[in-house]
Amino acid sequence: MSYDYLVVGSGLFGSTFAYEAAKRGKRVKVIDKRDHIGGNIYTENIEGINVHKYGAHIFHTNNKEIWDYVNQFAEFNRYTNSPVANYKGQIYNLPFNMNTFNKLWGVITPEEAKNKIEAQRKAINIEKPKNLEEQAISLVGTDIYEKLIKGYTEKQWGRKATELPSFIIKRLPVRFTYDNNYFNDRYQGIPIGGYTQIIEKMLSSELIDVELNRDFFSNREEYIESYPRIVYTGMIDQFFDYKYGELEYRSLQFESSLLDQENYQGNAVVNYTDAETPFTRIIEHKHFEFGNQPKTLITKEFPKTWKKGDEPYYPVNDDNNSEKFRKYRKLAEEQPNVIFGGRLGMYQYYDMHQVIAAALSLAKKELS
Ligand code: FAD
């Protein structure tokens, strides 16, 4: 069987490209080293609950074209992301908004809240923030910083806020309305029945063959020789044998438990913002789809430093890694017949809507 494309990785990027290629009559082989399709958006059904195996995924976008595109593959519900923070047993609404300020200080009006934040910023009087702590305080004052930012951020990055660069927090969303909707985007939701069906439908063409448990690197020379074009969505540094060194990531460890109770925390996402609790969040998956199953499945997220063999989740885009990536990118541009894409191929944090947009843009360029 001869193919026009080999797509390495059946995540959202690779699958969107494969779908578009097959639509234009191309034959595509998709391989993935995991034992399932879907990459990080894979959801697995346990006790009737769609479990987001690689972390909570909420689809949101302002782009109507992308929203219509993804809605071809699944019907989306009306889920609105409204996480809450648990700080030492006290619950606060996120993102920071009038509900949060009322709970923190008892203020009622936006003006009272603004005055409170302004007074705290003035009292500290930071002109040029030298680190993340100073940056955050200069944006939202000490109370919000101490209770809702400090512990969470330190756990996430594994370093003290005073040792983290200020650029990590450029802006902090502060809203002076009683609105707990985390995203400002126009369209938002969760596919009813989970994300995996989207990928299944994308890969369902008879022009697409999928092979799981296939690592590109176990057969790399043969793949490169036998396929005219390759779309590679794995790690870019690995493709070049880490020639310039490893690109760094932050990773996560997930600990899931199936509980014999209907409702554990009353919300899909609860952030633990103190420094002592070792995890950053608990996800209760059924609430993404308003489930009323008799049991519930929760997942604790523990941030950790990435090392080879761990799942690479969040790229660390500091100067050192950005410089390394630029070098890899140059090699990638010189590599004949291999196109690098997706979050690992581009060493970039992409939301799902951005991944679809990037894959569609590649398809347009490559296939027209
Ligand atoms: P991936 O999904 O990682 O797919 C890459 C695939 O390539 C994988 O299946 C992998 O197994 C395979 N692969 C890699 N190397 C090889 C190899 N050598 N051989 C064969 N196969 C290989 N986005 C949102 O819009 N909303 C959210 O709420 C959201 N939450 C997130 C939460 C977390 C914890 C994380 C990490 C990401 C989140 N995202 C969210 C982003 C979303 O996961 C990505 O946009 C999307 O999954 C990226 O798709 P991809 O195809 O680029 O990469």
Residues whose N, C-alpha, C, O or C-beta is under 5 A from the ligand:
A	BS01	FAD	V8 G9 S10 G11 L12 F13 G14 I31 D32 K33 R34 G38 G39 N40 I41 Y54 G55 A56 H57 I58 F59 H60 R214 D215 F216 F217 T233 G234 M235 Y313 G342 R343 L344 Y350 D351 M352 H353 V355
